[in-house]
Amino acid sequence: MWINFGFGGGYPFAIKVAAGKINAVSGETWCNGLSDRPQDYAVVPEQPWLDGFSIGEGRIRQFVAVPLGVGYTAEGQITGKEEHGGLQLAIHPMKAYYYEKHVAGRHAAVDL
């Protein structure tokens, strides 16, 4: 399975993706909010899709559907328990103030 982030019309979003409350980007347990140490979100549209769990620098394990309760889930392997399952998504659009600064900076660089 892979997740296509083809939406937003170019407007920047931070997207957190987890399976069984294990963050697919950082490999750590789910927490609310965004973190950049380690980064626990994908930036869209720069990253157009996500197809698995990060298991180390440049190493990915593909998302695969498995039955809950038999020890095959990332949640079960990392936490030793399988209680949440499923996918969790949190989508955070860039705040308008920062987006306006970002766009203004791009236009200034083009005008040089």
C-alpha positions as CSV (number, residue, x, y, z in Angstrom):
1,M,0.0,0.0,0.0
2,W,1.1,3.6,-0.6
3,I,-0.6,6.9,0.2
4,N,-0.7,9.6,-2.5
5,F,-0.7,13.1,-1.2
6,G,-2.1,14.6,-4.4
7,F,-4.2,17.4,-3.0
8,G,-4.0,21.0,-1.8
9,G,-3.2,22.7,-5.1
10,G,0.4,23.4,-4.1
11,Y,-0.4,24.8,-0.6
12,P,2.0,23.4,1.9
13,F,0.9,20.8,4.5
14,A,2.6,18.8,7.2
15,I,1.1,15.3,7.3
16,K,1.7,12.8,10.1
17,V,1.0,9.2,9.2
18,A,0.9,6.3,11.7
19,A,-0.2,2.7,11.8
20,G,-1.1,1.4,15.2
21,K,0.0,4.7,16.6
22,I,3.6,4.1,15.3
23,N,4.7,7.1,13.3
24,A,5.7,6.1,9.8
25,V,8.1,8.9,9.3
26,S,10.0,8.8,12.6
27,G,9.4,5.1,13.6
28,E,8.5,6.4,17.1
29,T,5.2,6.1,19.0
30,W,2.5,8.7,18.1
31,C,2.4,12.1,19.8
32,N,0.2,15.0,19.2
33,G,1.6,18.0,17.5
34,L,4.6,18.3,15.2
35,S,8.2,17.6,16.0
36,D,11.3,18.4,14.0
37,R,13.7,16.4,16.3
38,P,13.3,13.9,14.9
39,Q,11.0,15.1,12.1
40,D,7.8,13.1,12.4
41,Y,5.9,14.4,9.4
42,A,6.0,14.6,5.6
43,V,5.9,18.0,3.9
44,V,3.5,18.1,1.0
45,P,3.7,18.9,-1.9
46,E,7.5,18.4,-1.7
47,Q,6.9,14.7,-0.7
48,P,4.1,13.5,-3.0
49,W,3.6,10.0,-1.4
50,L,4.5,7.7,1.5
51,D,4.8,4.0,1.0
52,G,6.1,2.6,4.3
53,F,7.8,3.0,7.6
54,S,11.2,4.6,8.1
55,I,13.5,2.1,9.8
56,G,16.7,4.0,9.4
57,E,18.5,6.5,7.3
58,G,17.3,5.8,3.7
59,R,15.7,2.5,4.7
60,I,11.9,1.9,4.3
61,R,9.7,-1.1,5.0
62,Q,6.6,-1.1,2.9
63,F,3.1,-0.8,4.4
64,V,1.5,-4.2,4.4
65,A,-2.0,-5.1,5.8
66,V,-1.7,-7.8,8.5
67,P,-4.2,-9.2,11.0
68,L,-4.2,-7.5,14.4
69,G,-3.3,-9.7,17.3
70,V,-0.8,-12.1,15.8
71,G,2.4,-10.0,16.3
72,Y,3.1,-9.0,12.7
73,T,2.2,-5.3,13.0
74,A,4.8,-2.6,13.5
75,E,2.9,-1.7,16.7
76,G,3.3,-5.2,18.0
77,Q,6.9,-5.4,17.1
78,I,7.8,-2.1,18.6
79,T,5.6,-1.9,21.7
80,G,5.0,-5.6,22.3
81,K,1.2,-4.9,22.3
82,E,-1.4,-4.6,19.5
83,E,-4.2,-2.4,20.8
84,H,-4.7,0.4,18.3
85,G,-4.2,-1.0,14.8
86,G,-5.4,0.9,11.7
87,L,-4.0,4.1,10.2
88,Q,-3.9,7.5,11.9
89,L,-3.5,10.7,9.9
90,A,-3.0,14.3,11.1
91,I,-3.0,17.0,8.5
92,H,-1.7,20.5,9.4
93,P,-1.9,23.3,6.7
94,M,0.9,25.8,6.9
95,K,-0.2,28.9,8.8
96,A,-1.2,31.7,6.4
97,Y,1.4,34.2,7.8
98,Y,4.2,31.8,7.1
99,Y,2.8,30.9,3.7
100,E,2.7,34.5,2.7
101,K,6.3,35.0,3.8
102,H,7.3,31.9,1.9
103,V,5.6,33.0,-1.3
104,A,7.1,36.6,-1.0
105,G,10.6,35.1,-0.5
106,R,10.2,33.0,-3.7
107,H,9.0,36.1,-5.7
108,A,11.9,38.2,-4.4
109,A,14.4,35.5,-5.5
110,V,12.8,35.4,-9.0
111,D,12.9,39.2,-9.3
112,L,16.7,39.4,-8.9
